[in-house]
Amino acid sequence: MKTIKDYNLENKKVIIRVDFNVPMIDGKIIDDSRIKKSLDTINYAINHNAKVILLSHLGRIKTEDDKKKNSLNIVAKRLSELLNMKVLFSSSTRGEELEKKVSELQNGDVLLIENTRYEDLNNKLESSNNYDLGKYWASLGDIFINDAFGTAHRSHASNVGIASHIPSGIGFLMEKEISVLNQVKKSPKRPYTVILGGAKVKDKIGVINSLIKEADYILIGGGMSYSFLKASGYNIGNSLIDEESLEYCKQLLKNYKDKIILPIDVVACLKIDNQSESKICDVNNILATDIGVDIGPKTVDEFTKYIKLSETVVWNGTLGCHEIDRFSNGTKSILNLLSLSNCDTIICGGDTASAAINFGYGDSFKHISTGGGASLEFLEGKSLPGIECIDE
């Protein structure tokens, strides 16, 4: 597969698909790690005298109001600070304004185009990989570099569409993601432990089916653990449950009872907020009115035993309602344990990556993936369109 290093970028218009889908609150970026992880590829293009054109999505665009709160203009300003140079910005995703700015680019200039998903207001042209849109964006450049691993499992106009029309390669971030995840998929150091959290079982059936054959242990927490506890015969009160996956959970527990490790105690409350009283209870003492919101201290100790045995740990999905501080202890405790461990820890994007970074563990692990869904599908062995489209 070709990389950015395989091309002569001198005086070329290089389109780089980056992943600037950063979390924001009240118009402010609260985590700029995805922007920072794109800098190596962008700087390489700048230093090799390319005219750099950046494309990214931000959030979901379903209404005109969504456009107002998901503009990449704020990202252009932050990127300017990180690159220590003026980053140009096009408020249009196509048309005269954009074409003029592209035509005026000088070697070493950087232009960020407005949110690609603005095009989704028009029959989802971006997300459906509309042929004409991909061809149009490709016409703006000479070379396409995909460095957005977070969208590699999607076939969009801004990745597959562009790559179908001009020479293509991957950037440094994408190259690292593929290298690290390939190593885990093909030859993980053992014992190999997978930690799974998050909400619903059905969202992860594919990856569970794949990883349970490869991993030595699967530690299950978060919302999805209550479906497994219910399938084991426990009363889970008002905790989150994935009813349609209960039979699947029962079969999994039957076939892999020595691999699957479930919580033995939980933090429970009557309402998920900062005021509701909470308690710690064993899983056989959950009341009908209780809602499980975090793993308990006994479970942390139980998970610790398996993690201390492990040489490789892959983690996707937080272990409780970590966004509320009083229900984040389980996630924080396991993050801290892994940060002190010598095992190869790979955090598979999404909420887990955000939690790791926000809780101060952004530099503590072998790899924090920028793609949650993409990393899981890669480990599952699925073909990722955003990678498959790249020139060999």
C-alpha angles and dihedrals in degrees: 000000000000121000133197088267091065093068135073101233097183109133090347126134102236118195111205120191104211131177108240093155091134126169114255135185121194092348095309127114109239097183121026097176093114090055091049093050090058094056098089093059094042093048091048090056092046093049090050092055098252126154099237122214116184127202127187142150126230122198125320121308114207102138139026088255090059089060092060094056097039103052117137091217090100089051090053089056093049091046089052089057094047094047092040090228139088112277112204118224133206114203088197126074090206141358140059099328093052095043092050092051091048092049091052096051117125126204108286095021121130124211123186115201121213121267109306090217091067080084089062090076085071102065092305092287093169099044093043092051094241108207097221094048092050090048091049094051090045089054089064094065148036100220132027122212119187111207098153105103090167090071097035091108091059128079102220135159090247094059116016092025095055095040089057091066110035137032110286144195141159130261130233096268093052090046092054093046091053093045096050096043092045090056091052093045096048107031117003119181109251144275086047117197128188121200114201126187137143129097121299132032094211091064090062105034092112095051092042091053090051101041097043089066092050104035126079093213136016115201111197124199139141124057094325092061091071092063089054091046090050089049087052091057101260125137106241098183113207094339121134112282134184099211096184091056098050095098090048090052091051092053092046092051090048095050099038105027092140093053103044115080116192131190116277095194136018143194107246136186139169095241132019103241141095095268105047116104114250136197141186115240138167114254091251091058101055109132126221091253096046125110116202111226106164143006114267130237094265089055091049088054091047093049089046091062092059095041091053089055093050132100094183128034124183115188130190124165129026120261098234145350090310094169087073105066097218089056096046100079096100094052092043093048094052092044090053092047092051092046089059094043126096093219123111104260120194117187109203103218129251121074092345092059092046091050092049092051097041092048091053102260099110094121099033103090141061091248141357107195120220090214125066101177092030094053092048093049090047091053089045088059097246122149111252112215094209089060100035091058094061120106117260 
